[in-house]
Amino acid sequence: MDNLVGKRLDGRYEISELIGIGGMAVVYKAYDNIDDRTVAIKILKEEFLANAEFRRRFQNESKAIAVLSHPNIVKVYDVSFGDMLQYIVMEYVDGITLKDYINQRGVIEWREAIHFATQVLKALEHAHSKGIVHRDIKPQNIMLLRNGEIKVTDFGIARFSRSAQPTMTDKAIGSVHYISPEQARGDYTDGRSDIYSVGVMLYEMLTGRLPFQSDSAVSVAIMQLQNEPEIPTAINPNIPKGLEEITLKAMQKLPDNRFDNAGDMLYDLEEIKMNENYIFDYKFEATDNKKDDSNDNQRHEHNTNDRRKKSKRKEGKSSLVAVLAGVAAIFIIATAGIVWLCFSLFSDTGSTHECPNLVGLVYNDIIKDSKYSNLNIVVESSDYNADYPEGCIFKQLPEAGKSIKDDTAIKVRVSKGAQQMTLDNYNNKEFAVVKKLLTGELGLKVTQINQANESIKEGYIIDTVPPAGSNVKTGDTITIFVSSGKEVEQVKIGDYTGMDYESAKKELESRGIQVRIVYVDSEAYPQKNFVVRQSESEGTLLKGSSITLYVSTGDAPKTDPPTEAPTKAPTQKPTEAPDTTAKPDTPTTKSDN
């Protein structure tokens, strides 16, 4: 692809610097004249424009990022999918890749490694909640800012979890050192594949080396399928044992043996941050038992509860302290009971107390908790509420802090979670009408991306993400691709200076450019009909626009002034000016006749 530094795209983006070259695209730093900000522009390489598969992956990246809105994920501002140029305008991140940082530092201190992994997992937790699996998590795709903030980039091979199985082309994509075993096999991938990649990345940060290395990519892929990595503490004994457990759990060969989701891995990393001596003693399945979707929630709940119940703290605790703590607890409980009994026997009006705050608590947990056994809690209703998970109390009356008696009924409203619905097909419908429906009646959020389209009328919908038929809930964001009408095609023009104007005119007109000819005298190009200069410099023009070619007349301009001005006017004015117009090919000799 030609170097675009110094060029302006669509009259808006002034390209200033080449900042990266990847397998299928180049990335430039540019200035957005309209929004007054520095941006990064990712441009699909020219050799891939004719390849439908690469174009699909490139456009899929913009769709994937457009759905997401998270501080640890690079933002997308604009897209353009023309025949001559395809690009994505993104947030410019001033930093280095996490891979560069690892190469500079070697081994990353374990607290800093947790800091980086936590931000990546938060980004993935958000992406997975939108049904998007990244499938190419690696330090090369993680940008590190000067303040330690992480930005996940490059969703080029991301896949919506509801989409079809990966294609054969997809199987070979992704850095082989970080891909999960199921991805190496070409099997179905879900969010747990990204968890595996985070585990490999955490392993690399903690030990300063990759778990599997070989001269051949195929050999590394086979190791991902068959080999077990060396124990991290054997390489770096300063790693907390619990953090080693987390790393190896994330890297389990069987997806069911890994963390069920990014949130679970985050939870355990927080445990290590609070206490580096925390031990988990994870238990893993021996075989890859396939389970249907109906058991997923039950398995997740069982694994999480079992893991947290069986976690151990290997800290020496004094038996005497435990006994004394038990005696103190019994004394406090007994004292509280006596006080409560005295109030019950000698109070005529009934005791009063401050109403506790129940909002945000799970109703089923409250009614089982002895702490709330003296409260008269009454469920007033169960309603859909996108801000509170299912089963949580989102409103109470009396409000928290009010003085109430023991027998006062506390009316609560319990959330049924966000309302689930099936997204209708809005393709080829007017965007303004659909947006009003989605944001008003259905409580959804809408992100608009304009895209040129010859078959869909301007202002009408081309497609939605998630697609029609998907299950969504109130509060979800729907990305809508809206037609901006027929695309204005850009064509390349060259420098035609010194070229025969007929040839230049023919070439320009074949590309859809209108040509105007202006004849000028030129010393540089004394030969007739050669292009002296052009009104538009070499680069790109909109198809249908015009260009002016300045063509040599063949006469060099006179540069020497008269040596002496006439001293007086002619004494006699001729009655008629002689005809001095040149007559080409006319003989100047008289006829013999």
Backbone torsions as a table, in degrees:
resi	resn	phi	psi	omega
1	MET	NA	139.5	178.4
2	ASP	-61.9	147.6	175.7
3	ASN	-67.9	122.2	-175.9
4	LEU	-96.1	5.1	179.5
5	VAL	-59.3	131.2	-178.4
6	GLY	92.6	-9.9	179.8
7	LYS	-91.3	164.3	177.1
8	ARG	-121.1	127.6	179.4
9	LEU	-93.9	130.2	176.2
10	ASP	51.4	29.8	178.4
11	GLY	64.9	16.8	-171.9
12	ARG	-129.6	-46.5	-171.2
13	TYR	-102.2	112.0	178.4
14	GLU	-90.2	112.3	-175.6
15	ILE	-81.2	126.9	-174.8
16	SER	-114.1	-24.0	-171.5
17	GLU	-161.1	140.1	171.9
18	LEU	-84.5	121.6	-175.3
19	ILE	-117.4	-4.7	179.1
20	GLY	-173.2	147.1	175.9
21	ILE	-130.7	122.8	179.1
22	GLY	-112.7	-170.7	-177.6
23	GLY	-66.0	-37.5	-175.0
24	MET	-121.7	-4.4	-176.0
25	ALA	-149.5	161.5	172.1
26	VAL	-117.4	151.8	-177.2
27	VAL	-122.1	129.4	179.5
28	TYR	-117.0	150.8	168.6
29	LYS	-90.5	136.7	-176.2
30	ALA	-146.8	166.3	177.1
31	TYR	-113.6	128.4	179.2
32	ASP	-90.1	108.9	-176.9
33	ASN	-68.6	-27.7	-177.0
34	ILE	-79.6	-48.7	-177.3
35	ASP	-94.7	2.5	174.2
36	ASP	53.7	60.4	179.3
37	ARG	-155.1	157.7	174.9
38	THR	-85.0	135.9	-177.7
39	VAL	-132.7	167.3	171.0
40	ALA	-111.3	133.0	-179.4
41	ILE	-116.6	118.5	179.5
42	LYS	-98.3	118.5	-173.7
43	ILE	-115.6	127.1	178.0
44	LEU	-64.2	133.4	-178.7
45	LYS	-61.3	145.4	-174.8
46	GLU	-59.0	-35.4	-177.0
47	GLU	-69.0	-13.3	-179.4
48	PHE	-102.3	-0.8	-177.0
49	LEU	-62.0	-34.1	-178.1
50	ALA	-85.4	-5.2	-177.9
51	ASN	-93.4	111.0	-175.5
52	ALA	-61.2	-34.5	-178.0
53	GLU	-67.1	-44.1	178.9
54	PHE	-68.0	-38.6	177.1
55	ARG	-62.4	-39.8	179.5
56	ARG	-63.4	-45.0	-179.0
57	ARG	-65.5	-38.8	-179.7
58	PHE	-65.2	-44.0	179.0
59	GLN	-69.9	-31.5	178.5
60	ASN	-64.4	-33.5	178.8
61	GLU	-61.9	-43.8	-179.2
62	SER	-65.6	-37.3	178.4
63	LYS	-65.8	-40.9	-177.8
64	ALA	-64.0	-48.1	-177.8
65	ILE	-68.2	-34.1	-177.0
66	ALA	-62.1	-30.5	-179.9
67	VAL	-71.7	-24.1	-169.8
68	LEU	-96.6	146.4	175.6
69	SER	-146.5	96.2	-175.1
70	HIS	-151.4	141.2	-177.5
71	PRO	-62.3	-18.8	-179.9
72	ASN	-101.7	15.1	177.4
73	ILE	-127.2	131.8	-178.8
74	VAL	-60.4	139.4	-177.8
75	LYS	-86.9	150.8	172.7
76	VAL	-110.5	133.3	-177.6
77	TYR	-105.4	-35.0	-172.0
78	ASP	-159.1	155.9	176.1
79	VAL	-138.3	155.5	174.7
80	SER	-148.0	123.7	-177.0
81	PHE	-121.4	65.8	178.0
82	GLY	-84.0	170.1	179.3
83	ASP	-71.5	-32.2	-177.0
84	MET	-94.8	-20.3	-175.2
85	LEU	-154.2	130.1	176.0
86	GLN	-126.2	127.4	-178.3
87	TYR	-148.6	158.9	176.3
88	ILE	-123.1	127.4	177.8
89	VAL	-97.0	122.3	-173.3
90	MET	-127.6	169.4	173.0
91	GLU	-59.2	133.5	176.8
92	TYR	-85.3	124.2	-178.4
93	VAL	-109.3	115.6	-179.0
94	ASP	-90.7	93.4	-178.5
95	GLY	-171.2	-163.1	178.1
96	ILE	-122.8	165.5	176.6
97	THR	-75.7	153.8	177.0
98	LEU	-62.4	-29.9	177.4
99	LYS	-62.7	-43.9	177.9
100	ASP	-61.5	-40.0	-179.0
101	TYR	-65.4	-41.9	178.1
102	ILE	-63.2	-42.5	179.4
103	ASN	-63.2	-34.9	179.0
104	GLN	-71.8	-41.7	-172.3
105	ARG	-91.9	-24.4	-173.9
106	GLY	79.7	-104.7	177.3
107	VAL	-89.4	132.0	178.1
108	ILE	-93.8	131.8	177.4
109	GLU	-56.0	139.4	-166.5
110	TRP	-61.8	-33.7	178.8
111	ARG	-67.3	-38.7	178.0
112	GLU	-69.1	-37.6	177.3
113	ALA	-61.8	-42.0	176.6
114	ILE	-62.6	-40.3	179.2
115	HIS	-58.0	-44.3	180.0
116	PHE	-70.3	-47.2	-177.5
117	ALA	-62.1	-36.9	-179.7
118	THR	-61.5	-43.4	-179.8
119	GLN	-66.6	-39.2	177.5
120	VAL	-63.5	-42.3	-179.3
121	LEU	-66.6	-36.6	176.9
122	LYS	-64.2	-39.5	176.6
123	ALA	-63.7	-43.5	179.6
124	LEU	-67.9	-36.8	177.8
125	GLU	-58.8	-41.5	177.9
126	HIS	-67.1	-46.7	-179.1
127	ALA	-61.8	-44.2	-179.4
128	HIS	-64.5	-33.7	178.8
129	SER	-66.3	-21.8	177.1
130	LYS	-94.9	5.4	178.8
131	GLY	80.8	20.3	-177.2
132	ILE	-112.4	126.3	175.0
133	VAL	-104.7	126.3	-174.9
134	HIS	-69.1	-51.2	175.5
135	ARG	71.2	6.6	176.2
136	ASP	-147.6	43.1	177.8
137	ILE	-72.9	123.6	178.5
138	LYS	-163.2	158.3	-177.3
139	PRO	-59.5	-26.5	178.5
140	GLN	-66.2	-23.3	-179.4
141	ASN	-102.5	14.2	177.9
142	ILE	-116.0	119.6	178.5
143	MET	-95.1	135.5	-179.3
144	LEU	-112.8	118.9	178.9
145	LEU	-84.1	168.6	-177.9
146	ARG	-63.6	-28.9	-178.9
147	ASN	-87.4	7.9	178.9
148	GLY	88.1	1.6	179.2
149	GLU	-76.8	145.9	-178.1
150	ILE	-107.5	141.5	173.6
151	LYS	-129.3	120.6	176.9
152	VAL	-83.8	130.6	-177.5
153	THR	-124.9	-178.6	169.8
154	ASP	58.4	74.7	173.3
155	PHE	-93.3	30.1	-174.2
156	GLY	-60.8	-29.7	178.1
157	ILE	-117.1	20.6	176.1
158	ALA	-62.4	154.3	-177.5
159	ARG	-138.9	137.7	173.3
160	PHE	-72.5	132.5	-172.3
161	SER	-62.0	-19.9	178.9
162	ARG	-88.1	-4.9	-175.8
163	SER	-78.1	178.4	-174.8
164	ALA	-69.4	172.6	177.2
165	GLN	-59.9	152.8	179.7
166	PRO	-62.4	146.6	179.6
167	THR	-81.8	169.5	178.3
168	MET	-59.8	-36.8	178.0
169	THR	-63.5	-39.9	-179.2
170	ASP	-63.2	-30.3	-175.0
171	LYS	-61.1	-34.5	-174.4
172	ALA	-86.3	-4.1	-175.8
173	ILE	-88.2	152.7	177.7
174	GLY	104.5	146.3	-180.0
175	SER	-70.3	123.5	-171.0
176	VAL	-64.6	-24.1	-179.6
177	HIS	-70.9	-18.0	-173.7
178	TYR	-118.4	-8.6	-175.7
179	ILE	-75.7	151.7	-180.0
180	SER	-74.9	160.2	178.2
181	PRO	-57.4	-41.3	-179.2
182	GLU	-66.6	-31.2	176.7
183	GLN	-72.0	-36.3	177.3
184	ALA	-64.7	-33.4	178.0
185	ARG	-79.3	-16.3	-174.8
186	GLY	84.2	18.0	179.1
187	ASP	-80.9	176.3	177.7
188	TYR	-62.1	138.4	179.8
189	THR	-120.2	146.1	173.9
190	ASP	-135.3	-163.2	-175.8
191	GLY	-59.8	-24.6	-179.7
192	ARG	-69.3	-20.6	173.9
193	SER	-67.1	-39.6	175.2
194	ASP	-65.7	-35.6	177.7
195	ILE	-60.2	-42.4	178.0
196	TYR	-58.0	-46.2	-178.7
197	SER	-62.8	-38.0	176.4
198	VAL	-63.5	-39.1	177.7
199	GLY	-60.5	-43.6	178.3
200	VAL	-63.4	-42.4	-179.8
201	MET	-64.5	-39.1	177.6
202	LEU	-66.0	-41.2	176.4
203	TYR	-57.2	-46.1	-177.8
204	GLU	-64.8	-41.2	180.0
205	MET	-65.3	-40.6	-174.4
206	LEU	-76.3	-30.4	-175.3
207	THR	-108.6	-16.9	-177.3
208	GLY	79.7	8.5	178.7
209	ARG	-145.7	159.5	176.9
210	LEU	-79.2	150.1	-178.6
211	PRO	-67.8	-32.7	-178.1
212	PHE	-131.8	125.8	-178.8
213	GLN	-136.9	142.1	178.5
214	SER	-163.6	163.9	178.2
215	ASP	-74.2	-17.8	-176.6
216	SER	-114.3	134.9	176.8
217	ALA	-63.2	-35.6	178.8
218	VAL	-63.9	-40.9	179.4
219	SER	-63.6	-40.2	178.3
220	VAL	-64.0	-41.1	179.0
221	ALA	-61.8	-40.0	178.6
222	ILE	-65.4	-39.8	176.6
223	MET	-61.3	-39.3	177.9
224	GLN	-59.4	-33.3	-177.8
225	LEU	-81.9	-34.0	-166.9
226	GLN	-118.6	-34.1	-171.2
227	ASN	-89.8	154.8	173.0
228	GLU	-103.7	138.8	-178.7
229	PRO	-71.9	157.9	174.1
230	GLU	-65.0	143.3	-179.4
231	ILE	-60.2	126.3	-176.0
232	PRO	-55.5	-39.6	-178.0
233	THR	-68.3	-18.2	175.0
234	ALA	-71.7	-23.1	178.2
235	ILE	-93.3	-43.5	-179.3
236	ASN	-132.4	98.1	-176.4
237	PRO	-68.3	-6.5	-179.3
238	ASN	-84.3	-1.4	-180.0
239	ILE	-78.1	129.8	175.0
240	PRO	-59.2	141.5	-177.3
241	LYS	-58.6	-41.4	179.9
242	GLY	-63.8	-36.6	177.6
243	LEU	-68.4	-36.3	174.1
244	GLU	-60.8	-42.8	178.8
245	GLU	-60.7	-43.7	179.5
246	ILE	-60.8	-45.1	-178.9
247	THR	-60.8	-46.2	-177.8
248	LEU	-72.3	-31.4	176.3
249	LYS	-65.6	-42.9	178.5
250	ALA	-62.2	-27.6	-176.3
251	MET	-97.6	15.8	178.5
252	GLN	-62.2	143.2	-178.1
253	LYS	-63.9	-41.2	-179.0
254	LEU	-87.1	126.8	179.5
255	PRO	-54.8	-35.0	-178.8
256	ASP	-67.3	-18.8	179.6
257	ASN	-89.3	-7.7	178.4
258	ARG	-87.5	-178.3	171.6
259	PHE	-64.3	140.4	-179.0
260	ASP	-66.2	-30.3	-178.1
261	ASN	-157.6	171.3	-178.6
262	ALA	-63.5	-33.5	179.9
263	GLY	-61.6	-40.0	179.1
264	ASP	-64.7	-40.6	179.1
265	MET	-67.8	-38.9	176.3
266	LEU	-59.8	-42.0	-178.5
267	TYR	-58.5	-44.8	-177.3
268	ASP	-73.6	-33.2	175.1
269	LEU	-64.1	-35.1	176.4
270	GLU	-64.6	-36.4	177.4
271	GLU	-59.9	-43.5	-179.1
272	ILE	-68.8	-36.9	178.1
273	LYS	-61.6	-36.6	-179.4
274	MET	-78.9	-33.3	-178.4
275	ASN	-149.2	105.6	-175.4
276	GLU	-69.9	-9.9	178.3
277	ASN	-94.1	7.0	-178.2
278	TYR	-66.3	135.4	-180.0
279	ILE	-121.7	137.4	-174.6
280	PHE	-103.0	-36.3	-175.8
281	ASP	51.6	57.3	179.8
282	TYR	-61.8	147.6	174.8
283	LYS	-113.5	134.8	-176.1
284	PHE	-118.7	149.0	175.7
285	GLU	-72.9	145.9	-178.8
286	ALA	-81.2	-27.9	-178.3
287	THR	-128.7	162.0	-178.9
288	ASP	-88.0	82.2	-179.9
289	ASN	-77.3	120.9	180.0
290	LYS	-78.9	133.2	-179.0
291	LYS	-124.4	143.2	177.3
292	ASP	-76.7	167.6	-174.2
293	ASP	-63.1	-26.6	-176.4
294	SER	-66.2	-21.2	-178.9
295	ASN	-98.2	-3.9	-174.6
296	ASP	-60.5	-46.3	-177.4
297	ASN	-66.1	-39.9	179.6
298	GLN	-64.5	-40.8	179.2
299	ARG	-65.3	-43.0	-179.6
300	HIS	-61.4	-45.6	-178.6
301	GLU	-64.3	-41.6	-179.3
302	HIS	-65.1	-46.8	-178.7
303	ASN	-61.8	-43.8	-177.6
304	THR	-64.9	-47.8	-178.6
305	ASN	-65.6	-42.9	-178.5
306	ASP	-63.7	-40.1	-179.6
307	ARG	-64.0	-44.0	-175.4
308	ARG	-74.9	-29.9	178.1
309	LYS	-72.1	-34.6	-174.3
310	LYS	-93.3	-0.7	176.6
311	SER	-64.7	142.2	-176.3
312	LYS	-121.7	148.9	170.7
313	ARG	-109.5	114.7	-179.9
314	LYS	-86.1	70.0	178.1
315	GLU	-124.6	134.0	179.2
316	GLY	-70.3	115.2	179.5
317	LYS	-115.7	135.1	-178.0
318	SER	-70.2	133.4	177.4
319	SER	-65.0	-36.3	-178.8
320	LEU	-62.7	-41.8	179.5
321	VAL	-61.4	-42.3	-179.6
322	ALA	-62.3	-42.1	-179.7
323	VAL	-64.5	-46.1	-179.8
324	LEU	-62.0	-39.0	178.9
325	ALA	-63.5	-37.6	178.3
326	GLY	-66.2	-43.1	179.2
327	VAL	-62.6	-41.6	-179.8
328	ALA	-63.7	-40.6	179.9
329	ALA	-63.6	-41.7	179.5
330	ILE	-64.2	-39.9	-180.0
331	PHE	-63.3	-42.9	-179.7
332	ILE	-64.4	-44.4	-179.7
333	ILE	-63.2	-42.7	-179.5
334	ALA	-64.0	-42.5	179.1
335	THR	-62.7	-44.1	179.3
336	ALA	-61.9	-38.6	179.0
337	GLY	-63.6	-41.2	-180.0
338	ILE	-65.0	-44.3	179.7
339	VAL	-60.6	-44.3	-179.7
340	TRP	-63.0	-39.3	-179.3
341	LEU	-65.4	-40.7	179.0
342	CYS	-62.5	-43.4	179.4
343	PHE	-64.2	-36.7	-178.5
344	SER	-68.2	-36.8	-175.4
345	LEU	-79.0	-35.8	-170.7
346	PHE	-108.0	1.0	178.9
347	SER	-99.7	125.2	-179.9
348	ASP	-85.1	-31.8	-172.2
349	THR	-95.9	-7.4	-176.4
350	GLY	88.1	141.8	-176.3
351	SER	-74.7	154.6	175.7
352	THR	-119.6	155.2	177.9
353	HIS	-154.3	171.1	-178.8
354	GLU	-79.6	133.1	179.9
355	CYS	-67.7	125.7	-179.2
356	PRO	-73.7	162.8	177.1
357	ASN	-88.1	113.4	-179.7
358	LEU	-101.4	-11.4	-177.4
359	VAL	-64.3	129.7	-179.7
360	GLY	95.6	-10.6	179.0
361	LEU	-91.8	153.8	179.8
362	VAL	-81.6	125.2	-174.9
363	TYR	-58.7	-45.7	-178.0
364	ASN	-63.9	-29.2	177.0
365	ASP	-72.7	-37.9	-177.6
366	ILE	-64.3	-46.2	-175.2
367	ILE	-69.8	-15.1	177.0
368	LYS	-95.7	-9.9	-175.0
369	ASP	-91.7	123.8	-178.8
370	SER	-62.9	-21.6	179.1
371	LYS	-59.4	-29.5	-176.8
372	TYR	-110.5	14.8	-174.5
373	SER	-66.8	-24.1	-178.9
374	ASN	-85.4	-0.3	-178.5
375	LEU	-93.2	145.1	176.7
376	ASN	-100.2	86.2	-175.2
377	ILE	-94.1	125.8	-177.7
378	VAL	-122.0	125.7	177.6
379	VAL	-78.9	113.9	-179.5
380	GLU	-78.5	-39.6	179.5
381	SER	-166.6	164.3	172.3
382	SER	-120.7	122.8	-174.3
383	ASP	-133.5	156.5	174.5
384	TYR	-69.8	136.6	178.8
385	ASN	-154.3	114.5	-175.8
386	ALA	-72.2	-18.5	-175.9
387	ASP	-85.6	-13.0	-177.7
388	TYR	-130.4	135.4	178.8
389	PRO	-62.8	162.1	179.6
390	GLU	-59.5	133.7	178.8
391	GLY	92.9	-9.8	180.0
392	CYS	-86.1	145.6	175.2
393	ILE	-80.3	127.4	-179.3
394	PHE	-114.5	-5.4	177.0
395	LYS	-156.4	144.5	177.7
396	GLN	-142.5	154.6	176.6
397	LEU	-148.0	121.4	3.9
398	PRO	-65.0	158.3	179.3
399	GLU	-73.9	160.2	179.3
400	ALA	-59.5	138.9	178.7
401	GLY	97.1	-15.9	178.4
402	LYS	-73.2	148.7	177.7
403	SER	-83.3	124.4	-178.2
404	ILE	-135.0	161.6	174.1
405	LYS	-88.2	165.2	-177.3
406	ASP	-60.2	-34.0	-175.8
407	ASP	-93.4	6.7	179.3
408	THR	-68.0	131.4	178.4
409	ALA	-76.3	125.6	175.5
410	ILE	-101.1	106.7	-178.3
411	LYS	-82.8	129.9	-178.6
412	VAL	-126.3	152.2	174.2
413	ARG	-114.8	126.7	-173.0
414	VAL	-104.3	134.3	-178.2
415	SER	-75.4	138.9	171.4
416	LYS	-95.6	10.9	-177.3
417	GLY	81.6	-175.8	178.3
418	ALA	-69.9	142.3	-179.2
419	GLN	-68.8	126.3	179.3
420	GLN	-84.7	142.3	178.3
421	MET	-153.6	161.2	176.6
422	THR	-99.9	127.1	-177.0
423	LEU	-72.7	124.9	178.8
424	ASP	-72.2	168.5	176.8
425	ASN	-87.4	110.6	-178.9
426	TYR	-106.6	10.8	179.5
427	ASN	-60.0	136.7	178.5
428	ASN	69.0	20.0	175.6
429	LYS	-110.2	156.8	-174.4
430	GLU	-66.7	126.5	-174.5
431	PHE	-61.5	-43.9	-176.2
432	ALA	-58.7	-40.0	-179.4
433	VAL	-69.6	-44.0	-178.0
434	VAL	-66.3	-41.2	179.6
435	LYS	-59.8	-43.0	179.4
436	LYS	-61.4	-40.2	179.2
437	LEU	-66.4	-48.2	-175.2
438	LEU	-66.4	-45.7	-176.1
439	THR	-80.2	-27.1	-178.0
440	GLY	-88.4	-71.4	-173.2
441	GLU	-73.7	-35.5	-173.0
442	LEU	-98.2	-10.0	176.2
443	GLY	69.9	28.3	178.3
444	LEU	-98.7	162.0	175.2
445	LYS	-103.7	149.4	-174.5
446	VAL	-127.5	131.6	170.8
447	THR	-114.8	128.7	-177.1
448	GLN	-104.0	132.9	172.6
449	ILE	-128.7	120.2	179.4
450	ASN	-81.6	141.6	-177.6
451	GLN	-149.3	133.7	179.5
452	ALA	-64.8	141.1	179.9
453	ASN	-157.8	127.2	-176.9
454	GLU	-80.0	-28.0	-174.2
455	SER	-93.9	-18.0	-179.7
456	ILE	-105.4	131.9	-178.8
457	LYS	-62.6	145.4	179.5
458	GLU	-57.5	134.0	-179.5
459	GLY	87.3	0.7	178.9
460	TYR	-108.6	159.2	-169.5
461	ILE	-83.6	131.7	174.9
462	ILE	-87.5	-48.7	-176.3
463	ASP	-163.7	166.6	176.8
464	THR	-129.2	153.7	173.3
465	VAL	-130.9	116.0	3.6
466	PRO	-65.8	161.3	-178.0
467	PRO	-75.6	168.8	177.6
468	ALA	-56.6	141.0	-178.8
469	GLY	94.0	-9.1	-180.0
470	SER	-76.8	150.9	175.6
471	ASN	-85.4	124.2	178.7
472	VAL	-128.9	169.2	179.3
473	LYS	-137.8	159.7	-178.6
474	THR	-54.9	138.1	-178.2
475	GLY	95.5	-16.0	178.4
476	ASP	-68.9	155.6	177.7
477	THR	-100.6	128.2	176.9
478	ILE	-107.3	122.3	176.5
479	THR	-91.3	125.6	-175.9
480	ILE	-117.4	124.4	176.3
481	PHE	-91.7	118.0	-172.8
482	VAL	-110.4	136.0	-179.6
483	SER	-69.5	132.5	173.4
484	SER	-102.2	15.9	179.1
485	GLY	90.9	-170.0	-178.1
486	LYS	-62.9	135.1	-178.0
487	GLU	-73.1	135.3	173.8
488	VAL	-87.1	114.4	-173.5
489	GLU	-78.1	140.3	174.4
490	GLN	-100.0	137.3	179.2
491	VAL	-125.6	154.3	179.7
492	LYS	-87.4	142.6	172.3
493	ILE	-126.6	154.2	-179.0
494	GLY	-107.0	-169.9	174.3
495	ASP	-97.7	112.3	-173.6
496	TYR	-100.5	9.9	179.2
497	THR	-59.7	129.6	179.6
498	GLY	86.6	-1.3	-179.4
499	MET	-94.3	148.9	172.7
500	ASP	-57.3	128.3	-170.3
501	TYR	-65.7	-29.5	178.4
502	GLU	-62.8	-40.8	179.4
503	SER	-68.2	-42.0	179.3
504	ALA	-64.3	-43.8	180.0
505	LYS	-61.8	-42.0	-179.3
506	LYS	-63.7	-42.6	-179.7
507	GLU	-65.7	-43.6	-178.7
508	LEU	-66.0	-43.4	-179.3
509	GLU	-66.4	-31.1	177.2
510	SER	-67.0	-21.0	178.4
511	ARG	-97.5	7.9	175.6
512	GLY	86.3	19.4	180.0
513	ILE	-103.9	131.1	177.0
514	GLN	-79.5	140.0	-173.8
515	VAL	-119.4	129.5	172.5
516	ARG	-111.8	140.7	-178.1
517	ILE	-114.0	129.3	174.0
518	VAL	-125.7	123.2	-178.5
519	TYR	-86.0	135.0	178.4
520	VAL	-138.4	154.7	172.8
521	ASP	-81.2	143.2	-176.6
522	SER	-147.5	129.4	172.7
523	GLU	-76.8	-35.0	-177.1
524	ALA	-67.4	-34.6	-179.4
525	TYR	-127.4	78.7	-176.3
526	PRO	-69.4	-18.6	-179.0
527	GLN	-74.0	142.2	-176.8
528	LYS	-71.3	143.3	172.3
529	ASN	72.9	25.8	173.9
530	PHE	-107.3	143.4	-177.6
531	VAL	-71.4	124.1	-179.9
532	VAL	-88.9	-45.0	177.0
533	ARG	-159.1	174.5	-179.3
534	GLN	-138.3	152.5	-174.8
535	SER	-73.8	-25.4	-179.5
536	GLU	-118.9	132.4	-178.4
537	SER	-76.4	167.9	-179.6
538	GLU	-59.0	137.4	-178.9
539	GLY	156.0	-128.7	-179.3
540	THR	-126.8	148.5	175.2
541	LEU	-134.9	155.9	174.7
542	LEU	-71.9	135.6	179.0
543	LYS	-60.5	132.6	-177.9
544	GLY	99.2	-13.0	178.6
545	SER	-79.1	174.6	-174.8
546	SER	-117.8	161.2	177.1
547	ILE	-141.0	145.3	177.9
548	THR	-105.6	127.7	174.8
549	LEU	-105.3	125.6	176.8
550	TYR	-93.6	116.9	-168.9
551	VAL	-113.6	138.5	-178.4
552	SER	-67.8	137.1	175.8
553	THR	-81.2	-15.4	-175.6
554	GLY	94.3	-4.3	178.7
555	ASP	-110.1	124.5	176.5
556	ALA	-76.4	141.1	-179.7
557	PRO	-67.9	144.9	178.4
558	LYS	-76.9	126.5	-176.4
559	THR	-109.2	-17.6	-178.0
560	ASP	-90.8	124.3	178.6
561	PRO	-76.8	162.9	177.0
562	PRO	-59.4	141.8	-178.3
563	THR	-73.1	-28.0	-177.9
564	GLU	-146.3	132.1	179.1
565	ALA	-77.4	147.9	177.4
566	PRO	-60.9	141.4	-175.7
567	THR	-87.8	-24.3	178.6
568	LYS	-152.8	160.6	-179.0
569	ALA	-74.8	158.1	176.2
570	PRO	-58.3	145.0	-178.5
571	THR	-77.0	-20.8	-177.3
572	GLN	-137.2	128.6	178.1
573	LYS	-83.7	126.6	178.7
574	PRO	-64.9	146.0	-179.4
575	THR	-72.2	-24.0	-178.1
576	GLU	-153.1	131.1	179.3
577	ALA	-70.7	136.1	179.3
578	PRO	-68.3	150.8	177.9
579	ASP	-81.5	108.2	-178.0
580	THR	-105.9	8.5	-179.2
581	THR	-63.6	131.9	-178.8
582	ALA	-67.2	137.5	176.1
583	LYS	-110.5	99.2	-178.4
584	PRO	-56.6	140.3	174.9
585	ASP	60.4	19.1	178.6
586	THR	-98.8	124.5	-179.1
587	PRO	-65.4	142.4	-177.4
588	THR	-95.7	-8.5	179.2
589	THR	-84.5	153.0	179.6
590	LYS	-73.8	154.4	175.6
591	SER	-75.5	147.8	177.5
592	ASP	-65.5	-19.0	-179.5
593	ASN	-79.1	NA	NA
